[in-house]
């Protein structure tokens, strides 16, 4: 009889971790990942306002790769005249976006 009670208790105890819901932590990472869903485009397809803003604010910089998202925000991989690389973000009107 003791072994039946013990076996039942062990069986019930082993199910509780399976049934317990894991804690869900929300730290905003998914919003950042979703927000960065960019598609590569040709540099020639960039709006003129974006290329003019780059010429004005970062003279001598060259766009190596360009991307666009669904909200018409542009991600530019840029090489500056001193050889450093950076990513810049702009909207379709040529305004810089902090990301």
C-alpha positions as CSV (number, residue, x, y, z in Angstrom):
1,X,0.0,0.0,0.0
2,X,2.9,2.3,0.8
3,X,4.4,1.8,-2.6
4,X,1.1,2.6,-4.3
5,X,0.8,5.9,-2.5
6,X,4.5,6.7,-3.1
7,X,4.2,5.9,-6.8
8,X,1.1,8.0,-7.1
9,X,2.8,11.0,-5.4
10,X,5.8,10.6,-7.6
11,X,3.7,10.5,-10.8
12,X,1.7,13.6,-9.7
13,X,4.9,15.5,-8.7
14,X,6.6,14.7,-12.0
15,X,3.8,16.3,-14.0
16,X,3.8,19.7,-12.3
17,X,6.9,21.1,-14.1
18,X,5.4,20.1,-17.4
19,X,2.1,21.8,-16.7
20,X,3.6,24.9,-15.2
21,X,3.7,27.8,-17.7
22,X,7.2,29.3,-18.2
23,X,7.6,32.9,-17.2
24,X,7.4,35.3,-20.1
25,X,9.9,38.1,-20.0
26,X,9.3,41.2,-22.2
27,X,12.2,43.5,-22.7
28,X,11.4,45.0,-26.0
29,X,13.8,43.0,-28.1
30,X,11.1,41.7,-30.4
31,X,10.0,45.2,-31.3
32,X,13.5,46.1,-32.3
33,X,13.9,42.9,-34.4
34,X,10.5,43.5,-36.1
35,X,11.3,47.2,-36.7
36,X,14.5,46.3,-38.4
37,X,12.8,44.2,-41.2
38,X,14.6,45.9,-44.1
39,X,14.8,44.7,-47.7
40,X,17.9,45.4,-49.8
41,X,17.4,47.8,-52.7
42,X,19.7,49.4,-55.3
43,X,21.4,52.6,-54.3
44,X,19.9,54.1,-57.5
45,X,16.4,53.5,-56.1
46,X,16.9,55.8,-53.1
47,X,14.8,58.9,-53.0
48,X,16.7,62.0,-54.1
49,X,16.0,63.6,-50.7
50,X,18.0,60.9,-49.0
51,X,21.0,61.1,-51.3
52,X,21.0,65.0,-51.0
53,X,20.8,64.7,-47.2
54,X,23.8,62.4,-47.2
55,X,25.8,64.8,-49.5
56,X,24.9,67.8,-47.3
57,X,25.5,66.2,-43.9
58,X,28.2,63.7,-44.7
59,X,30.2,65.1,-47.5
60,X,32.4,62.5,-49.2
61,X,30.5,59.6,-47.8
62,X,29.6,56.7,-50.1
63,X,26.6,54.5,-49.8
64,X,27.7,50.8,-50.1
65,X,24.3,49.2,-49.5
66,X,20.8,50.5,-49.1
67,X,17.7,48.9,-47.5
68,X,14.0,50.0,-47.1
69,X,11.3,48.8,-44.8
70,X,7.5,48.9,-45.1
71,X,7.3,52.4,-43.6
72,X,9.6,53.8,-46.2
73,X,12.5,54.2,-43.8
74,X,15.9,53.7,-45.3
75,X,18.9,52.0,-43.8
76,X,22.2,53.0,-45.4
77,X,25.5,51.3,-45.0
78,X,28.0,54.1,-45.6
79,X,31.7,54.4,-45.9
80,X,33.1,57.8,-44.9
81,X,36.0,59.5,-46.5
82,X,38.3,58.5,-43.6
83,X,37.6,54.8,-44.3
84,X,35.2,54.2,-41.4
85,X,31.9,52.4,-41.9
86,X,28.5,53.2,-40.3
87,X,24.8,52.6,-40.6
88,X,22.5,55.6,-41.1
89,X,18.7,55.7,-41.1
90,X,16.6,58.2,-42.9
91,X,13.0,58.7,-43.9
92,X,11.8,59.3,-47.5
93,X,12.1,63.1,-47.0
94,X,15.8,62.9,-46.1
95,X,15.4,63.4,-42.3
96,X,17.8,61.3,-40.2
97,X,16.3,58.8,-37.8
98,X,17.9,57.6,-34.5
99,X,17.6,53.8,-34.2
